Amino acid sequence: MSLTKSLAADGSTFTIQIKGKFDFNLVQDFRAAYADIGDSSPKVIIDLRETEYMDSSALGMLLNMQKNLGSKVSGIRIANCRPQIKKILQISRFDKKFEID
């Protein structure tokens, strides 16, 4: 499992990509990834293209990120979900809190 982050050259998009398992083991890394997001109010994209597993702690991390970033960002999108991950997000009603594709 690993986590990478990147900020677009123009500062408009901040992407966090998670590979493997998105679970409690990523708490510190995930929190650190968005801690220094800056002042450019980027759109945040959580790229789950290579995420194979997600548990309830991952859902909590997403909610904490949303709460902590608040108005510092222009929006949060969860992108490239595999069908089983998308199902977890929908069952948890995250489609009401985040833009999901």
N, CA, C and O atoms as CSV, one atom per row, in Angstrom:
chain,resi,resn,atom,element,x,y,z
A,1,MET,N,N,0.851,-1.180,0.000
A,1,MET,CA,C,0.000,0.000,0.000
A,1,MET,C,C,0.888,1.231,0.000
A,1,MET,O,O,1.914,1.276,0.679
A,2,SER,N,N,0.487,2.209,-0.755
A,2,SER,CA,C,1.255,3.450,-0.791
A,2,SER,C,C,0.353,4.616,-1.147
A,2,SER,O,O,-0.765,4.450,-1.636
A,3,LEU,N,N,0.869,5.777,-0.888
A,3,LEU,CA,C,0.121,6.995,-1.114
A,3,LEU,C,C,1.066,7.998,-1.780
A,3,LEU,O,O,2.195,8.190,-1.329
A,4,THR,N,N,0.597,8.634,-2.854
A,4,THR,CA,C,1.374,9.685,-3.494
A,4,THR,C,C,0.485,10.912,-3.624
A,4,THR,O,O,-0.738,10.810,-3.709
A,5,LYS,N,N,1.123,12.064,-3.637
A,5,LYS,CA,C,0.367,13.311,-3.783
A,5,LYS,C,C,1.058,14.178,-4.820
A,5,LYS,O,O,2.268,14.090,-5.025
A,6,SER,N,N,0.262,15.019,-5.470
A,6,SER,CA,C,0.828,15.946,-6.451
A,6,SER,C,C,-0.072,17.163,-6.583
A,6,SER,O,O,-1.292,17.080,-6.439
A,7,LEU,N,N,0.556,18.281,-6.858
A,7,LEU,CA,C,-0.164,19.534,-7.079
A,7,LEU,C,C,0.099,19.951,-8.513
A,7,LEU,O,O,1.251,20.005,-8.942
A,8,ALA,N,N,-0.959,20.247,-9.259
A,8,ALA,CA,C,-0.807,20.683,-10.643
A,8,ALA,C,C,0.055,21.944,-10.691
A,8,ALA,O,O,0.069,22.731,-9.744
A,9,ALA,N,N,0.764,22.127,-11.789
A,9,ALA,CA,C,1.667,23.270,-11.948
A,9,ALA,C,C,0.965,24.604,-11.713
A,9,ALA,O,O,1.557,25.534,-11.167
A,10,ASP,N,N,-0.299,24.693,-12.126
A,10,ASP,CA,C,-1.036,25.950,-11.946
A,10,ASP,C,C,-1.727,26.034,-10.582
A,10,ASP,O,O,-2.393,27.026,-10.285
A,11,GLY,N,N,-1.573,25.010,-9.762
A,11,GLY,CA,C,-2.140,25.019,-8.418
A,11,GLY,C,C,-3.635,24.772,-8.359
A,11,GLY,O,O,-4.243,24.932,-7.300
A,12,SER,N,N,-4.244,24.383,-9.480
A,12,SER,CA,C,-5.702,24.234,-9.515
A,12,SER,C,C,-6.191,22.874,-9.026
A,12,SER,O,O,-7.344,22.740,-8.616
A,13,THR,N,N,-5.320,21.865,-9.068
A,13,THR,CA,C,-5.728,20.514,-8.701
A,13,THR,C,C,-4.683,19.859,-7.815
A,13,THR,O,O,-3.492,19.861,-8.127
A,14,PHE,N,N,-5.147,19.299,-6.703
A,14,PHE,CA,C,-4.288,18.569,-5.769
A,14,PHE,C,C,-4.783,17.131,-5.766
A,14,PHE,O,O,-5.943,16.872,-5.443
A,15,THR,N,N,-3.912,16.199,-6.122
A,15,THR,CA,C,-4.314,14.797,-6.237
A,15,THR,C,C,-3.602,13.932,-5.209
A,15,THR,O,O,-2.391,14.034,-5.014
A,16,ILE,N,N,-4.385,13.077,-4.555
A,16,ILE,CA,C,-3.834,12.053,-3.667
A,16,ILE,C,C,-4.219,10.714,-4.292
A,16,ILE,O,O,-5.400,10.428,-4.487
A,17,GLN,N,N,-3.213,9.898,-4.604
A,17,GLN,CA,C,-3.471,8.599,-5.202
A,17,GLN,C,C,-3.120,7.513,-4.188
A,17,GLN,O,O,-2.051,7.538,-3.578
A,18,ILE,N,N,-4.031,6.566,-4.018
A,18,ILE,CA,C,-3.837,5.491,-3.052
A,18,ILE,C,C,-3.757,4.169,-3.797
A,18,ILE,O,O,-4.635,3.830,-4.591
A,19,LYS,N,N,-2.676,3.422,-3.525
A,19,LYS,CA,C,-2.467,2.122,-4.171
A,19,LYS,C,C,-2.570,1.029,-3.113
A,19,LYS,O,O,-2.030,1.158,-2.014
A,20,GLY,N,N,-3.266,-0.039,-3.460
A,20,GLY,CA,C,-3.392,-1.167,-2.538
A,20,GLY,C,C,-4.546,-0.979,-1.568
A,20,GLY,O,O,-5.675,-0.704,-1.972
A,21,LYS,N,N,-4.247,-1.130,-0.284
A,21,LYS,CA,C,-5.287,-1.044,0.749
A,21,LYS,C,C,-5.377,0.370,1.312
A,21,LYS,O,O,-4.367,0.984,1.658
A,22,PHE,N,N,-6.605,0.873,1.397
A,22,PHE,CA,C,-6.886,2.168,2.029
A,22,PHE,C,C,-7.502,1.832,3.383
A,22,PHE,O,O,-8.713,1.642,3.501
A,23,ASP,N,N,-6.638,1.761,4.409
A,23,ASP,CA,C,-7.113,1.359,5.728
A,23,ASP,C,C,-6.364,2.117,6.817
A,23,ASP,O,O,-5.653,3.084,6.543
A,24,PHE,N,N,-6.533,1.667,8.045
A,24,PHE,CA,C,-5.980,2.368,9.210
A,24,PHE,C,C,-4.471,2.612,9.122
A,24,PHE,O,O,-3.969,3.581,9.691
A,25,ASN,N,N,-3.757,1.756,8.425
A,25,ASN,CA,C,-2.305,1.910,8.297
A,25,ASN,C,C,-1.901,3.191,7.564
A,25,ASN,O,O,-0.746,3.608,7.647
A,26,LEU,N,N,-2.829,3.814,6.855
A,26,LEU,CA,C,-2.526,5.035,6.105
A,26,LEU,C,C,-2.924,6.322,6.837
A,26,LEU,O,O,-2.771,7.412,6.285
A,27,VAL,N,N,-3.426,6.213,8.053
A,27,VAL,CA,C,-3.930,7.398,8.764
A,27,VAL,C,C,-2.913,8.537,8.777
A,27,VAL,O,O,-3.227,9.645,8.342
A,28,GLN,N,N,-1.719,8.285,9.263
A,28,GLN,CA,C,-0.720,9.356,9.378
A,28,GLN,C,C,-0.295,9.888,8.014
A,28,GLN,O,O,-0.190,11.100,7.825
A,29,ASP,N,N,-0.051,8.993,7.066
A,29,ASP,CA,C,0.374,9.419,5.728
A,29,ASP,C,C,-0.720,10.227,5.028
A,29,ASP,O,O,-0.441,11.233,4.375
A,30,PHE,N,N,-1.969,9.773,5.172
A,30,PHE,CA,C,-3.078,10.473,4.521
A,30,PHE,C,C,-3.248,11.864,5.105
A,30,PHE,O,O,-3.421,12.831,4.364
A,31,ARG,N,N,-3.202,11.975,6.418
A,31,ARG,CA,C,-3.334,13.272,7.087
A,31,ARG,C,C,-2.189,14.203,6.672
A,31,ARG,O,O,-2.408,15.383,6.395
A,32,ALA,N,N,-0.988,13.670,6.632
A,32,ALA,CA,C,0.182,14.469,6.246
A,32,ALA,C,C,0.101,14.913,4.782
A,32,ALA,O,O,0.605,15.979,4.429
A,33,ALA,N,N,-0.524,14.105,3.940
A,33,ALA,CA,C,-0.598,14.417,2.509
A,33,ALA,C,C,-1.344,15.721,2.238
A,33,ALA,O,O,-0.945,16.489,1.363
A,34,TYR,N,N,-2.419,15.979,2.976
A,34,TYR,CA,C,-3.186,17.202,2.718
A,34,TYR,C,C,-2.911,18.312,3.728
A,34,TYR,O,O,-3.509,19.384,3.636
A,35,ALA,N,N,-2.024,18.078,4.684
A,35,ALA,CA,C,-1.748,19.075,5.727
A,35,ALA,C,C,-1.169,20.373,5.171
A,35,ALA,O,O,-1.469,21.453,5.680
A,36,ASP,N,N,-0.355,20.277,4.144
A,36,ASP,CA,C,0.301,21.467,3.580
A,36,ASP,C,C,-0.249,21.803,2.197
A,36,ASP,O,O,0.507,22.036,1.254
A,37,ILE,N,N,-1.555,21.823,2.095
A,37,ILE,CA,C,-2.203,22.004,0.796
A,37,ILE,C,C,-2.023,23.429,0.228
A,37,ILE,O,O,-2.170,23.638,-0.977
A,38,GLY,N,N,-1.712,24.385,1.080
A,38,GLY,CA,C,-1.469,25.741,0.593
A,38,GLY,C,C,-2.708,26.597,0.563
A,38,GLY,O,O,-3.750,26.233,1.108
A,39,ASP,N,N,-2.584,27.745,-0.084
A,39,ASP,CA,C,-3.668,28.735,-0.095
A,39,ASP,C,C,-4.313,28.939,-1.457
A,39,ASP,O,O,-5.104,29.867,-1.627
A,40,SER,N,N,-3.994,28.095,-2.427
A,40,SER,CA,C,-4.509,28.323,-3.778
A,40,SER,C,C,-5.921,27.792,-3.994
A,40,SER,O,O,-6.433,27.869,-5.110
A,41,SER,N,N,-6.561,27.257,-2.965
A,41,SER,CA,C,-7.920,26.691,-3.033
A,41,SER,C,C,-8.088,25.719,-4.200
A,41,SER,O,O,-8.967,25.903,-5.041
A,42,PRO,N,N,-7.244,24.684,-4.250
A,42,PRO,CA,C,-7.353,23.737,-5.366
A,42,PRO,C,C,-8.551,22.814,-5.223
A,42,PRO,O,O,-9.149,22.709,-4.151
A,43,LYS,N,N,-8.892,22.150,-6.312
A,43,LYS,CA,C,-9.864,21.063,-6.273
A,43,LYS,C,C,-9.067,19.829,-5.859
A,43,LYS,O,O,-8.015,19.552,-6.435
A,44,VAL,N,N,-9.554,19.093,-4.877
A,44,VAL,CA,C,-8.863,17.898,-4.396
A,44,VAL,C,C,-9.458,16.670,-5.086
A,44,VAL,O,O,-10.675,16.497,-5.144
A,45,ILE,N,N,-8.574,15.831,-5.602
A,45,ILE,CA,C,-8.996,14.576,-6.220
A,45,ILE,C,C,-8.358,13.426,-5.450
A,45,ILE,O,O,-7.137,13.356,-5.311
A,46,ILE,N,N,-9.194,12.536,-4.958
A,46,ILE,CA,C,-8.714,11.314,-4.321
A,46,ILE,C,C,-8.823,10.234,-5.385
A,46,ILE,O,O,-9.921,9.780,-5.708
A,47,ASP,N,N,-7.689,9.824,-5.927
A,47,ASP,CA,C,-7.654,8.868,-7.036
A,47,ASP,C,C,-7.544,7.448,-6.480
A,47,ASP,O,O,-6.524,7.068,-5.905
A,48,LEU,N,N,-8.615,6.675,-6.663
A,48,LEU,CA,C,-8.665,5.310,-6.132
A,48,LEU,C,C,-8.517,4.262,-7.235
A,48,LEU,O,O,-8.935,3.116,-7.071
A,49,ARG,N,N,-7.932,4.655,-8.336
A,49,ARG,CA,C,-7.749,3.767,-9.495
A,49,ARG,C,C,-7.058,2.454,-9.099
A,49,ARG,O,O,-7.434,1.388,-9.586
A,50,GLU,N,N,-6.064,2.527,-8.231
A,50,GLU,CA,C,-5.305,1.333,-7.854
A,50,GLU,C,C,-5.597,0.873,-6.421
A,50,GLU,O,O,-4.814,0.135,-5.823
A,51,THR,N,N,-6.739,1.320,-5.879
A,51,THR,CA,C,-7.135,0.916,-4.533
A,51,THR,C,C,-7.937,-0.374,-4.622
A,51,THR,O,O,-8.959,-0.442,-5.305
A,52,GLU,N,N,-7.459,-1.393,-3.922
A,52,GLU,CA,C,-8.098,-2.711,-3.980
A,52,GLU,C,C,-9.044,-2.960,-2.810
A,52,GLU,O,O,-9.926,-3.816,-2.888
A,53,TYR,N,N,-8.857,-2.208,-1.725
A,53,TYR,CA,C,-9.616,-2.472,-0.500
A,53,TYR,C,C,-9.784,-1.169,0.273
A,53,TYR,O,O,-8.878,-0.336,0.314
A,54,MET,N,N,-10.937,-1.006,0.874
A,54,MET,CA,C,-11.213,0.179,1.687
A,54,MET,C,C,-12.030,-0.266,2.890
A,54,MET,O,O,-12.971,-1.047,2.750
A,55,ASP,N,N,-11.670,0.232,4.085
A,55,ASP,CA,C,-12.447,-0.126,5.269
A,55,ASP,C,C,-13.048,1.125,5.906
A,55,ASP,O,O,-12.938,2.226,5.367
A,56,SER,N,N,-13.679,0.938,7.051
A,56,SER,CA,C,-14.372,2.052,7.700
A,56,SER,C,C,-13.417,3.157,8.149
A,56,SER,O,O,-13.809,4.323,8.205
A,57,SER,N,N,-12.183,2.810,8.466
A,57,SER,CA,C,-11.237,3.860,8.861
A,57,SER,C,C,-10.921,4.772,7.669
A,57,SER,O,O,-10.669,5.963,7.852
A,58,ALA,N,N,-10.935,4.223,6.461
A,58,ALA,CA,C,-10.727,5.040,5.264
A,58,ALA,C,C,-11.882,6.028,5.095
A,58,ALA,O,O,-11.669,7.178,4.710
A,59,LEU,N,N,-13.090,5.582,5.383
A,59,LEU,CA,C,-14.249,6.476,5.307
A,59,LEU,C,C,-14.088,7.615,6.320
A,59,LEU,O,O,-14.372,8.774,6.017
A,60,GLY,N,N,-13.635,7.270,7.512
A,60,GLY,CA,C,-13.391,8.279,8.537
A,60,GLY,C,C,-12.318,9.269,8.116
A,60,GLY,O,O,-12.435,10.466,8.379
A,61,MET,N,N,-11.271,8.775,7.462
A,61,MET,CA,C,-10.193,9.660,6.992
A,61,MET,C,C,-10.713,10.652,5.955
A,61,MET,O,O,-10.325,11.821,5.955
A,62,LEU,N,N,-11.589,10.183,5.077
A,62,LEU,CA,C,-12.168,11.075,4.064
A,62,LEU,C,C,-13.022,12.156,4.724
A,62,LEU,O,O,-12.960,13.323,4.337
A,63,LEU,N,N,-13.820,11.767,5.721
A,63,LEU,CA,C,-14.654,12.748,6.427
A,63,LEU,C,C,-13.798,13.759,7.190
A,63,LEU,O,O,-14.094,14.954,7.187
A,64,ASN,N,N,-12.739,13.282,7.843
A,64,ASN,CA,C,-11.840,14.193,8.556
A,64,ASN,C,C,-11.160,15.164,7.602
A,64,ASN,O,O,-10.995,16.342,7.921
A,65,MET,N,N,-10.765,14.671,6.433
A,65,MET,CA,C,-10.144,15.544,5.441
A,65,MET,C,C,-11.129,16.633,5.018
A,65,MET,O,O,-10.768,17.807,4.937
A,66,GLN,N,N,-12.361,16.239,4.752
A,66,GLN,CA,C,-13.378,17.210,4.342
A,66,GLN,C,C,-13.587,18.261,5.432
A,66,GLN,O,O,-13.695,19.452,5.141
A,67,LYS,N,N,-13.644,17.820,6.672
A,67,LYS,CA,C,-13.838,18.726,7.802
A,67,LYS,C,C,-12.640,19.667,7.969
A,67,LYS,O,O,-12.822,20.866,8.181
A,68,ASN,N,N,-11.428,19.137,7.877
A,68,ASN,CA,C,-10.224,19.946,8.070
A,68,ASN,C,C,-9.962,20.925,6.935
A,68,ASN,O,O,-9.491,22.037,7.174
A,69,LEU,N,N,-10.262,20.524,5.701
A,69,LEU,CA,C,-9.979,21.401,4.568
A,69,LEU,C,C,-11.064,22.460,4.378
A,69,LEU,O,O,-10.770,23.601,4.020
A,70,GLY,N,N,-12.306,22.080,4.617
A,70,GLY,CA,C,-13.419,23.022,4.544
A,70,GLY,C,C,-13.336,23.980,3.371
A,70,GLY,O,O,-13.385,23.560,2.215
A,71,SER,N,N,-13.211,25.267,3.666
A,71,SER,CA,C,-13.207,26.291,2.616
A,71,SER,C,C,-11.821,26.520,2.006
A,71,SER,O,O,-11.663,27.398,1.159
A,72,LYS,N,N,-10.822,25.747,2.421
A,72,LYS,CA,C,-9.478,25.882,1.840
A,72,LYS,C,C,-9.406,25.309,0.433
A,72,LYS,O,O,-8.448,25.566,-0.297
A,73,VAL,N,N,-10.420,24.529,0.048
A,73,VAL,CA,C,-10.426,23.900,-1.270
A,73,VAL,C,C,-11.721,24.226,-2.010
A,73,VAL,O,O,-12.730,24.579,-1.400
A,74,SER,N,N,-11.672,24.101,-3.339
A,74,SER,CA,C,-12.861,24.410,-4.130
A,74,SER,C,C,-13.800,23.215,-4.255
A,74,SER,O,O,-14.927,23.362,-4.727
A,75,GLY,N,N,-13.350,22.038,-3.839
A,75,GLY,CA,C,-14.187,20.844,-3.884
A,75,GLY,C,C,-13.345,19.601,-3.699
A,75,GLY,O,O,-12.120,19.641,-3.812
A,76,ILE,N,N,-14.017,18.488,-3.411
A,76,ILE,CA,C,-13.328,17.209,-3.243
A,76,ILE,C,C,-14.040,16.182,-4.115
A,76,ILE,O,O,-15.258,16.017,-4.044
A,77,ARG,N,N,-13.247,15.492,-4.942
A,77,ARG,CA,C,-13.810,14.478,-5.832
A,77,ARG,C,C,-13.086,13.159,-5.589
A,77,ARG,O,O,-11.859,13.120,-5.507
A,78,ILE,N,N,-13.854,12.086,-5.474
A,78,ILE,CA,C,-13.295,10.747,-5.354
A,78,ILE,C,C,-13.405,10.133,-6.748
A,78,ILE,O,O,-14.502,9.938,-7.272
A,79,ALA,N,N,-12.251,9.833,-7.335
A,79,ALA,CA,C,-12.227,9.453,-8.749
A,79,ALA,C,C,-11.715,8.035,-8.984
A,79,ALA,O,O,-10.988,7.467,-8.169
A,80,ASN,N,N,-12.120,7.486,-10.125
A,80,ASN,CA,C,-11.616,6.213,-10.644
A,80,ASN,C,C,-11.823,5.038,-9.691
A,80,ASN,O,O,-10.934,4.204,-9.518
A,81,CYS,N,N,-12.999,4.979,-9.077
A,81,CYS,CA,C,-13.301,3.903,-8.129
A,81,CYS,C,C,-13.564,2.589,-8.854
A,81,CYS,O,O,-14.225,2.560,-9.891
A,82,ARG,N,N,-13.047,1.521,-8.304
A,82,ARG,CA,C,-13.420,0.185,-8.775
A,82,ARG,C,C,-14.851,-0.068,-8.298
A,82,ARG,O,O,-15.297,0.544,-7.327
A,83,PRO,N,N,-15.578,-0.975,-8.981
A,83,PRO,CA,C,-16.986,-1.193,-8.615
A,83,PRO,C,C,-17.217,-1.508,-7.134
A,83,PRO,O,O,-18.166,-0.992,-6.544
A,84,GLN,N,N,-16.369,-2.344,-6.522
A,84,GLN,CA,C,-16.596,-2.712,-5.119
A,84,GLN,C,C,-16.345,-1.529,-4.190
A,84,GLN,O,O,-17.000,-1.408,-3.154
A,85,ILE,N,N,-15.404,-0.656,-4.546
A,85,ILE,CA,C,-15.123,0.539,-3.746
A,85,ILE,C,C,-16.281,1.529,-3.888
A,85,ILE,O,O,-16.727,2.122,-2.906
A,86,LYS,N,N,-16.759,1.696,-5.114
A,86,LYS,CA,C,-17.878,2.605,-5.351
A,86,LYS,C,C,-19.118,2.151,-4.574
A,86,LYS,O,O,-19.872,2.976,-4.059
A,87,LYS,N,N,-19.318,0.853,-4.495
A,87,LYS,CA,C,-20.464,0.312,-3.766
A,87,LYS,C,C,-20.358,0.655,-2.276
A,87,LYS,O,O,-21.351,1.038,-1.659
A,88,ILE,N,N,-19.158,0.519,-1.696
A,88,ILE,CA,C,-18.940,0.872,-0.290
A,88,ILE,C,C,-19.276,2.345,-0.072
A,88,ILE,O,O,-19.944,2.694,0.901
A,89,LEU,N,N,-18.814,3.205,-0.975
A,89,LEU,CA,C,-19.062,4.643,-0.848
A,89,LEU,C,C,-20.552,4.965,-0.960
A,89,LEU,O,O,-21.059,5.824,-0.238
A,90,GLN,N,N,-21.248,4.279,-1.857
A,90,GLN,CA,C,-22.684,4.526,-2.025
A,90,GLN,C,C,-23.485,4.014,-0.830
A,90,GLN,O,O,-24.405,4.686,-0.366
A,91,ILE,N,N,-23.140,2.832,-0.332
A,91,ILE,CA,C,-23.835,2.286,0.842
A,91,ILE,C,C,-23.649,3.219,2.039
A,91,ILE,O,O,-24.554,3.385,2.857
A,92,SER,N,N,-22.470,3.820,2.129
A,92,SER,CA,C,-22.159,4.739,3.231
A,92,SER,C,C,-22.676,6.157,2.980
A,92,SER,O,O,-22.440,7.060,3.783
A,93,ARG,N,N,-23.374,6.343,1.873
A,93,ARG,CA,C,-23.985,7.630,1.496
A,93,ARG,C,C,-22.941,8.732,1.240
A,93,ARG,O,O,-23.234,9.917,1.397
A,94,PHE,N,N,-21.748,8.339,0.854
A,94,PHE,CA,C,-20.714,9.322,0.569
A,94,PHE,C,C,-20.992,10.073,-0.729
A,94,PHE,O,O,-20.409,11.127,-0.981
A,95,ASP,N,N,-21.895,9.519,-1.558
A,95,ASP,CA,C,-22.269,10.231,-2.780
A,95,ASP,C,C,-23.057,11.500,-2.456
A,95,ASP,O,O,-23.245,12.345,-3.332
A,96,LYS,N,N,-23.513,11.644,-1.225
A,96,LYS,CA,C,-24.193,12.871,-0.785
A,96,LYS,C,C,-23.205,13.913,-0.288
A,96,LYS,O,O,-23.531,15.100,-0.242
A,97,LYS,N,N,-21.998,13.487,0.087
A,97,LYS,CA,C,-20.999,14.386,0.654
A,97,LYS,C,C,-19.874,14.724,-0.319
A,97,LYS,O,O,-19.256,15.783,-0.211
A,98,PHE,N,N,-19.607,13.827,-1.269
A,98,PHE,CA,C,-18.509,13.998,-2.209
A,98,PHE,C,C,-18.991,13.793,-3.637
A,98,PHE,O,O,-20.014,13.153,-3.881
A,99,GLU,N,N,-18.244,14.341,-4.562
A,99,GLU,CA,C,-18.458,14.062,-5.975
A,99,GLU,C,C,-17.708,12.750,-6.247
A,99,GLU,O,O,-16.508,12.661,-5.988
A,100,ILE,N,N,-18.404,11.741,-6.763
A,100,ILE,CA,C,-17.791,10.435,-6.970
A,100,ILE,C,C,-17.974,10.016,-8.430
A,100,ILE,O,O,-19.066,10.104,-8.992
A,101,ASP,N,N,-16.872,9.558,-9.024
A,101,ASP,CA,C,-16.968,9.004,-10.391
A,101,ASP,C,C,-16.083,7.792,-10.540
A,101,ASP,O,O,-16.032,7.194,-11.615
